[in-house]
C-alpha cells in the first residue's frame, strides 16, 4: 500500500491502534513511509476498545509520538460499539478541524445516512 500511496502521491493518514507497543509500531511505520516517500498528512490514534484518557496518554503519549516521528497526531478516534453508526462516525470526524475528508468519503457517509434513514442495511456502504 505504501508503494501505491507514494506512486499516486496520495496524502496519507497513519491510523495507529491505542495499545501496548503502539509507540514502536508508529515509529517503524513512519520510517517506512518516509523511505517509500509517502506523503504523510498525520497520525490518527484509534481506540479498538474502551479507553480512558489516562490509558490513551499512557499507551500513546501524543507529545512523545510527535517528537519521535516529526509527524502531527491529528486526533484520537474513540471506541465506538457499533462502527456502522454513521451519525457517530461523522460527528467524531467533524470534530477534527485539521482533517478534510476527500469528497468520495463524504459522499459515502451521506449515502450511508440516507440508506439508514430509509431502513436499508448500511454495512455495505461504509466499511470501517
C-alpha positions, 0 to 999 in steps of 0.5 A: 500500500505504501508503494501505491500511496507514494506512486499516486502521491496520495496524502496519507493518514497513519491510523495507529491502534491505542495499545501496548507497543503502539509507540514502536509500531508508529515509529517503524511505520513512519520510517517506512513511509518516509523511505517509500516517500509517502506523503504523510498528512498525520497520525490518527490514534484509534481506540479498538476498545474502551479507553480512558484518557489516562490509558490513551496518554499512557499507551500513546503519549501524543507529545512523545509520538510527535517528537519521535516521528516529526509527524502531527497526531491529528486526533484520537478516534474513540471506541465506538460499539457499533462502527456502522453508526454513521451519525457517530462516525461523522460527528467524531470526524467533524470534530477534527478541524485539521482533517478534510475528508476527500469528497468520495468519503463524504459522499459515502457517509451521506449515502450511508445516512440516507440508506439508514434513514430509509431502513436499508442495511448500511454495512455495505456502504461504509466499511470501517 
